[in-house]
Amino acid sequence: MIPIAKSFVLLVVITAVAGRLTLLAQVAVQADSTGHPELVYVRYVNEFPSPDKEKGKKGIFGRIGNFMFGARRAVLVKPVAVWATSPDKYWVIDQKSNTVALINENKGTTLKPKGKLTAPPNSLVDLCLLPGKGLLVTDSRLNQIFLLSPDGKKVTLFNHSLHLNQPTGIAYMPDKQEVWVLETGAHRIAVLDKRGNLLKTIGLRGNKPAEFNFPTHIWIDREGLVYIVDSMNFRVQVFNSDGGWVAMFGQAGDASGYFARPKGIATDSHSNIYVVDALFHTVQIFNRQGQLLYNFGHQGQKSGDFWLPGGIYIDNNDYIYIADSYNARVQVFQLINHQ
């Protein structure tokens, strides 16, 4: 496994802020040299749509306004994936409505680009940024990757000649300028260049290292390590930037540290690994050795609760975005460090 130098102790704290319960997952991290612990908190920040701002917008006058003026305010139905720059600007795939929504300063707009993004049945799965080009969006039914322009006004096929087998999770590797996409139907990773040309594939069906059983979600960290949710093997596999196998952890089970329906995956600035588990309605956090540190969230509809959550994204400032699919919202949390 990948070495890590710090150890963790869990303490969970719940505080009331403005009359609302806010979840704070507090972790004491033993520093290597000073002996002074660094405290890490996961704090609820906000959500879209905001329950406060949504009050009064669903009445008769709101519906008449939308009809008369053609409002395109985003209404999430089943969000499954998020890509973010900050809590004030992020993009969401809504699988139920087959749309991509831009959430800007907690106001949502459904992007309606020129060109066909997808077709029923619902099949948009994941998205990532292709620097200088726009957003790449996978369609698991059409077996295509679409390129959505940065302004959201135009959509084209990433590569007309590219043939994929049920593409799902997608991520961009800046150092190599490569696009890594999971072919769930082929049980492998496809590595593409910036033009969408196939460079190589990694893996085949099985349960050994570097083998997969319906992989679905992918994350590439700042060091170029690639994390794959090997869904039906109920584990996470880690690869280096060349596609070499590094490590794996996880197994099926119904207790903390096990997986029931693993979905989104991401890492924070401490290199901890976050895995969303839909059936557990929670996010489990592991260190780089695959050891469970803590989790946050449980089934419910209040702020900080989840209902069959899906995708996750963590930005450069350790804001954590969760596609809370069956609560029809995106929740934002923050990892805060205190000395």
N, C-alpha and C positions, 0 to 999 in steps of 0.2 A: 504494500500500500504506500501511498504518498505520505512522507513524514510531515508532522506538524509539531510546533514547539510549545504550544500553549495548552493548558488544561482548563476545564470548565466546571462550574458549579451552578446549579439552577436555583433561582428564587422567583416565584411568580407573585406579582403585585397587581391589585386591581384598585384603581382610583376613580373618584367621581369628578368629572369635569363638566361644568355648566349643566348639572343635573343628569348627565349621561355617563354610563359606565364606560370607562376606557381601559382596554387591556394593555398591560405592560408586562412583557416577558423579560425579566431581568436576569442576566447571566454574569457571574463573576469570573473573570479571566485572570489566571495567575501569570503575571509577567515573568519573563525569563530572568532578568537581572535585578530589577529593583525590589522585587518581592511585594510591590504594591499592586493590588488587583485593579484591573480596568473593568468598568461596569458597562454592560451593553444592554440596551432596551429595545424592544420592538413595540412601537407605539402606534395606535390607530390615528390616522390623520384626517381622512375624509373619504367620501365615496361619490360615485356618479351612477345614476342621478341622485342628487342630494335629497334626502327625505324632507328637509325643511323647504328647499326651493321648489320642490315638486307640488307642494300644497297649493291648491287653487288653480293649477294649470290644466287640470283634466276636466274642468267643468264645461258647460255649454259654450261659454264665450271663447274659451281656448280652442275648442273644436271648430267653431265658426271662423276664428282667425286663421287657423291652419288651412282651412278649406279656401278661404278668400284670397289669402296672400301667399299660398304655396309654401308655407314654412317647412323647413327641412330639419327641424330640431330632432336630434337623435333620441330614439326611445329604444333602449336595449331590451331584447327579449331573451336571447341566450348567448351572452358573451363567452367566448372560448379562448381568446388569445389577446395579449397586450404587447405593444412595443412603445417605449416611452423615452422622452428626453428630460422631462421634469413633471411634477404633479400638476403643473399648469398646461402641459401639452403631451398628450399621448393618443395612440391610435388603438382601436379595438375592433376585432372581428366579431360580428354578431352572426352566428351560424344559422340561427332560425330565420332571419330575414335576408341572409346572403349579402350582407353589406359590410363596409368598413366605415367606422365612425371616427371622427376627429374630436377629441375632448380637449377644448382650449379654454383655460381659466374656468373650469367646471361648467362650461357650456358645451353641449354636444351638437355636432353637425354630421348628418349622414352624407358621406361623399357619393356623388352621382356623376362619375366620370363619363366622358364620351368613349364609347367602345364597350364591349361586353365583358364584364368581369367574371361572371359565372352564370350558371343556369340551374334551375331546380333539378333534383332535390338538393337540399342543403349540403354543401360540400367544402366551403372555405374552412381551412383548419388553422394555419399559422402565418406569421408575417415577420419580416425583419427589414432593416434598412440596408440598401445597397448604396454606399456613399456616392453622392454626385448624380445618382440616377433616380432614386425614389424608393418606394417600398415594394418588396417582393412578397407575393401572397400565394400560398399553395392551395390548389383545388384537387381534392382527393378523388373526385368522381371523373372530372375531365382529364385527370392525369397531367395537369399543366401547372406551370408557375407563371403568374401574371406580374407585370411591372406597372405599378401605379405611380404616376408622376408626382413629384413633391407637392404640387399644389392640389393634387387630387382631381384634376380635370381630365386626365387622359389615362387610358389603360391599354396596354399592349401585351402580347405574349413575350415572355422573356427570351425564348428560343423556339422558333417554329419547328425545328427538326429534332428537338429533345423529346425522347420517349421515356416516361417514368411510369412506375407501377405503384399507384396510390401514394403520391407524395403527401407528407404530413408536416412534421417538424422541420423548421428551416432556420439557419443561422449563418452569419457572415464572419469570416476570419480575416481581420484587417491585415495582419502581418504578411499573409500569403495571397491576399486579395482573392480568396476562394469562398464559394457558397457551398455549404454542406446541407444536404437535404435528405431526410429519411424516406426511403421507399418501403412503406409499411407492408405492402403486398408482396414485395420481393425479399423482405427481412434483411435489409442491408442499408448502407449509407452510400449516397451518390455524391461525389465531390466534383464541383463545377468551377470553371473560371468565371470572370466577371461578365462574360458574354453568354454564359449559359452552356458552354461546351463541356461535355463530360470528360473529366480527367481520369477518374478511376472510381471503382466501387470497393466497399469494404464490408465483409461479412457475408453470411449465408444463414439459412435456418438451422437452429440447433440450440443447445443449452450450455455449450462449452464457452470458454473465453473467446471473445470476438465473434460469437454467433448470436443470433437474435431470434426472438419469437414475437412478431408484431411490435417493433419499436415505434414510438409515437412522438416523443418530445426530445428536443436537443437544446443544449446551451454550450457556448464557447466562452471561457473566462478570459481574463486579461493576460494570462500567461500562455494562452493558446491551447489549454487543455479542453477536451471535448467530452461533455457528459451526455449520455444517452439513456433515456428511460426505456428499458427493455421490458415492455409492459407485461406480456404474458409469461415472461420468465420471472416477473416480480422482482426486478433488480435494477440497479444503475450500473452501467459500464462506463469506464473512463478511458480515453485514448489521447495520445499526444498529437501534435499538429501534423505529423507525417502519417497518421492513421495507425500507429503502433498501439497495441493494447497495453494499458497501464494497470488497471485495477477494476474491481467490481465489488458491490456489496448489496445486501438485501435478499429477502425471501418472502414467500407468501405467509400470511398470518393475520391474526385479529388482535394483536397487542401492539403497544407502542414500539416503534423501531422496525416493525414489519410492514408489508405493503398489502393492500387489498385491491385498490384500483389507482396505481400511481399515474400521474399525468404531468403537469408542468414541472420544470426544473430550472434552477438558477443558482448563482453563487453571489455572496456579498464580498465586501472589501477585506474581510478576514478569511476568505476562502472557505467559508462554511457553505454547505450544500443544502439548498431548500428544495423539498419535494412535496408537491401538492398531492394529497390522496383524497380522491372524490368520495369514496365510500366511508372514509373516516371523517370527512368534512373538516379537514385540518391541514396544516402545513407542518411537516416534520423537518427539523434541522439537524444535519449530521456534520461531523468534522471530516477532514480529508482522509481519515482512516476508516470512515464508514460507521463511526460510533454515534449513536443518537445523543444529542445535546438537550433538546427540548422541543416542544411543539406549541403552536398557538392556533386558536380557533376550535369551535365545535359546532354541531348542527344547530341552526337557529336562523332567525331573521333580523336580529338586532345588529348594531354596529359591532364588528369584530367576530360575528358568527358567520358560518358558511353553510351553503346547501349545494352539494355536489359541485365544488369548485373545480376549475380546469387549469387554465394557463397562469403563468407567473412571469413577471419581469422585474429585475432589480437594476436601477440606474446607477450612474457613477457616484451619486451622493447617498447611496443605500436607502433610497425610497423603494418600497416593495409594493408591486401592483398585482392584485389577485383578480382574475376573472371569476367572479362568484356566480357561476352559470345559472343555477336555478333560483337564485335570488334576483336575477336580471340586473346585475350591477357590477361595477368594478370598485373594489375597496383598495385604498392606499394606506400603507403603514410606513413607518420610518424606523431604521436602526440608528440609535443614538448612543454615542460613546461619552462616558463621563470618567474623569480621573479621580 
